[in-house]
């Protein structure tokens, strides 16, 4: 299991990498209400893909197994909203990781 706090650290680290790389023209303040994509979003599609890929890599390092972030999962869990904000991304990624871990444990018990 992974905590929201750990996922928040991962996401902040991935955003810092994007800032350092120059993919986004200007650094923007990051908190749980910061829009990543959608209405008022701070990342274009290229920056979001780079960000999501970095999140995957950092999660893999943390959990010690492959982690692929399916954008459809994010969309399905966030579909009633105009934007994907950092706080929602933290909750969604945490939920996806922990659900997959739970599913893997259930399969292993069979």
C-alpha positions in Angstrom: 0.0 0.0 0.0 1.1 3.5 -0.7 0.0 6.7 1.1 -1.4 9.9 -0.5 1.5 11.7 1.1 4.1 9.6 -0.8 2.2 10.0 -4.1 2.0 13.7 -3.5 5.8 13.7 -3.1 6.2 11.7 -6.3 3.9 14.1 -8.2 5.7 17.2 -6.9 9.1 15.6 -7.9 7.8 14.9 -11.4 6.5 18.5 -11.7 9.9 19.8 -10.5 11.6 17.7 -13.2 9.3 19.3 -15.8 10.2 22.8 -14.5 13.9 22.0 -14.6 13.7 20.6 -18.1 12.1 23.8 -19.5 9.2 21.9 -21.1 6.8 24.4 -19.5 7.7 28.1 -20.3 7.3 29.2 -16.7 7.2 27.5 -13.3 3.8 27.7 -11.7 2.8 27.4 -8.0 1.8 23.9 -7.1 -0.7 23.0 -4.5 -3.7 20.5 -4.4 -5.9 23.0 -6.3 -3.4 23.5 -9.2 -4.9 22.5 -12.5 -2.7 20.2 -14.5 -4.8 19.7 -17.6 -8.3 20.8 -18.7 -9.9 24.2 -17.8 -7.1 26.4 -16.5 -4.5 23.7 -16.9 -0.8 24.5 -16.7 0.5 21.6 -18.9 0.0 21.1 -22.6 -0.4 17.6 -23.9 3.4 17.0 -24.4 4.2 18.2 -20.9 1.5 16.1 -19.4 2.8 12.9 -21.2 6.3 13.7 -19.9 4.9 14.3 -16.4 2.8 11.1 -16.4 5.8 9.0 -17.7 7.9 10.4 -14.9 5.2 9.6 -12.3 5.2 6.0 -13.6 8.9 5.7 -13.2 8.9 7.2 -9.7 6.1 4.9 -8.6 7.9 1.9 -10.0 10.9 2.8 -8.0 8.7 3.2 -4.9 6.7 0.0 -5.2 9.3 -2.2 -6.8 7.2 -3.4 -9.7 5.9 -2.2 -13.1 3.4 0.6 -13.0 1.6 1.8 -16.1 -0.6 4.8 -15.7 -3.5 4.3 -18.1 -4.8 7.7 -19.0 -8.3 6.2 -19.5 -8.3 5.3 -15.8 -7.6 8.9 -14.9 -10.3 10.1 -17.3 -12.9 7.6 -16.0 -12.3 8.5 -12.4 -12.3 12.2 -13.1 -14.8 12.5 -15.9 -17.3 14.8 -14.1 -14.7 17.5 -13.7 -13.5 20.3 -16.0 -9.8 19.9 -15.0 -7.5 17.5 -13.4 -6.0 19.1 -10.4 -3.0 18.0 -8.3 -5.1 16.9 -5.4 -7.3 14.7 -7.6 -4.3 13.3 -9.3 -2.8 12.3 -6.0 -6.0 10.6 -4.9 -6.5 8.9 -8.3 -2.9 7.6 -8.5 -3.0 6.4 -4.9 -6.3 4.6 -5.5 -5.1 3.0 -8.7 -1.9 1.7 -7.1 -3.6 0.4 -4.0 -6.4 -1.2 -6.0 -4.0 -3.0 -8.2 -2.0 -4.2 -5.2 -5.2 -5.5 -3.6 -6.2 -7.3 -6.8 -2.8 -8.9 -7.1 -3.0 -10.1 -3.5 -6.5 -11.6 -4.1 -5.2 -13.4 -7.2 -2.3 -14.8 -5.3 -4.6 -16.2 -2.6 -6.5 -18.3 -5.2 
